[in-house]
Each structure stands twice: as C-alpha cells, then as structure tokens.
Amino acid sequence: MLIAGPMGSGKTTAVQSLSEIPVVSTEAHNNDRAQADKLTTTVALDYGEITLSPEHKLRMYGVPGQRRFSFMWKILQERAEGLLLLVHNDAPDPVPTVLEYLEDFQDLIQRGAVAIGVTRMELLPRPTIPMYVEALRAAYPNITIPVFSVDAREAGQLQKVLVALVAAVEATAMVGAANEGARR
C-alpha cells in the first residue's frame, strides 16, 4: 500500500503511527520551507508494516510529497495494490490537489483501490468531507472512493481508513478474478 499526498499532509507520521516495526525513513533537511514549514522531508520513502494475520503483512510505503521526487511514485506504485491519499485541509485548494494526485496515480487506481484521508480539519473545517465526495463523484463516477477525516498521529483513526482500503482492494481482486474466470 502506498501513502501519498502533498508535503506536510502527514504521510511519515501516518506510517510511524501504524507500523509495528521500526520505520525505515529517508528524511532529509527540508529546503522548501515555503511549501511546508517543517525541518525535514521524505526524499525516497518511508517503510513500515502491519500484521493482518499470521500469513499476511501489509507493507506501507510513504512516498515523497514533492513533485520533484515523483519518479519514486512511479517505481513504488508498480507493485502496490492500494493508495491512501492524505491531504491537509488547511492547504490552498485541497480538493483540486486531491484530484491532481489521483491523476498521478491513475494506473494504481484502475487496478487497485484508493481511500482519502483529510488531515488538519480542526484547523480549517472547509472544505467539508461532502465537498470532497462530490468532487470525487464528478471526476470518478464509476469508482467509489471513501473519504475520511483523520489525524495522522492517531493509529485508531488510520486503521479505520485501512480497513476500508483493504476491503476495497479485496473487492477489486474478486471482481478481477470473476471477470478472468468469465473470459475462460
């Protein structure tokens, strides 16, 4: 599973909140303080794991938020099955930002599943979750994309989003298997 979104949306924090193992992180000094006022930024990936069952682990890859590192998005989405897209609600134009990021991850969305986590809603309550849902329905009328308000520091909130995402990935896989069986 990939965790993507703009710089400062909570990707590294989400991986750290969820992972059962020490997170592998590629943080470097942030030279783009105008985009996000934080000391460090991810330059390759953050990696963590969650045990789903004795036989299954969910591998989480947090991708860099800066577009100059988008080559990592392409590399990491090749084998991914799901996308958790985080966006911070207090950013300029967060709804169009979600749509832009979804376009960048179109291949993954078409073969897997996606869920949206909106962070920092307590700082700016608009746009509302229904506004995101409306924009997503207009842009992707044939795909159900769940949208949640989350705090990236709260594992319990993130786990609810992951449950929805894993269920959507499994449903997509079942539909794909049924379609493949029907072709034979």
SVG drawing of the C-alpha trace seen along z (x, -y; Angstrom):
<svg xmlns="http://www.w3.org/2000/svg" viewBox="-22 -30 41 51">
<polyline fill="none" stroke="black" stroke-width="0.4" points="0.0,0.0 1.2,-3.5 0.6,-6.5 0.8,-9.6 -0.1,-13.3 1.5,-16.7 4.4,-17.6 3.2,-18.2 0.0,-16.1 1.1,-13.6 2.4,-10.7 5.5,-10.0 3.5,-10.5 0.9,-8.0 3.5,-5.3 5.1,-5.9 1.7,-5.7 0.7,-2.5 3.9,-0.5 4.6,2.5 8.3,2.4 10.8,-0.4 10.1,-2.6 12.7,-2.9 12.8,-6.5 14.7,-8.7 14.2,-12.1 16.5,-14.9 16.7,-18.6 13.8,-20.5 15.0,-23.2 11.4,-24.1 10.1,-25.8 7.7,-27.9 5.8,-24.8 5.8,-23.2 7.2,-24.8 8.9,-21.7 12.6,-20.8 12.8,-17.5 11.1,-15.9 10.9,-12.4 13.2,-12.1 12.7,-8.4 10.2,-6.6 9.1,-5.6 8.5,-1.9 6.5,-0.2 4.5,3.0 1.3,4.1 0.4,7.8 -3.0,8.6 -2.9,12.3 -0.1,14.9 0.3,15.3 -0.3,11.7 1.5,8.4 0.5,5.1 3.6,3.2 3.2,-0.5 5.3,-2.8 5.1,-6.5 6.1,-8.4 7.7,-11.8 5.2,-14.7 7.3,-16.9 6.7,-16.5 10.5,-16.6 10.6,-13.2 7.7,-11.8 10.0,-9.3 9.6,-7.4 5.8,-7.4 6.1,-5.5 8.6,-3.0 6.6,-2.3 3.2,-2.1 4.2,0.7 3.5,3.4 1.1,1.6 -2.5,2.7 -3.9,-0.3 -3.4,-4.0 -4.1,-6.0 -4.0,-9.6 -3.6,-12.2 -4.3,-15.9 -4.2,-18.6 -7.4,-20.6 -5.6,-23.9 -3.7,-23.8 -4.5,-26.1 -7.1,-24.4 -7.1,-20.9 -9.9,-19.4 -8.2,-20.2 -4.9,-18.9 -6.6,-15.5 -7.8,-15.3 -4.3,-16.2 -2.7,-13.4 -5.3,-10.9 -4.4,-11.7 -0.7,-11.0 -1.7,-7.6 -4.2,-6.6 -2.6,-3.2 -2.8,-2.1 -6.4,-3.4 -7.5,-1.5 -6.2,1.9 -6.4,1.4 -8.3,-0.8 -8.0,-4.3 -9.1,-6.0 -8.7,-9.6 -7.7,-10.8 -8.2,-14.5 -5.9,-15.8 -6.0,-19.1 -9.7,-19.6 -9.7,-21.0 -7.6,-24.0 -9.9,-24.7 -13.3,-23.0 -13.9,-23.8 -13.9,-22.2 -16.1,-19.6 -16.0,-15.8 -19.2,-16.0 -17.4,-18.6 -14.6,-16.1 -17.1,-13.3 -19.0,-15.5 -15.8,-16.4 -14.6,-12.7 -18.0,-11.5 -17.9,-14.1 -14.3,-13.1 -14.6,-9.3 -18.3,-8.4 -17.6,-4.7 -15.3,-4.3 -16.3,-4.6 -13.6,-6.5 -14.2,-6.7 -13.1,-9.9 -12.3,-10.2 -11.3,-13.0 -8.1,-11.7 -5.4,-12.7 -2.2,-11.1 -1.0,-10.8 -3.9,-8.5 -3.4,-4.9 -7.1,-4.1 -8.4,-6.6 -5.9,-5.5 -6.8,-1.8 -10.5,-2.6 -9.3,-4.0 -7.1,-1.0 -10.0,1.4 -12.0,-0.4 -9.0,-0.4 -8.1,3.3 -11.8,4.2 -11.8,2.2 -8.6,3.9 -10.1,7.3 -13.3,6.5 -11.4,5.3 -9.4,8.5 -12.5,10.6 -14.2,8.7 -11.0,9.1 -10.9,12.9 -14.6,13.3 -14.0,11.4 -11.0,13.5 -13.0,16.7 -15.8,15.5 -13.4,15.0 -12.2,18.6"/>
</svg>
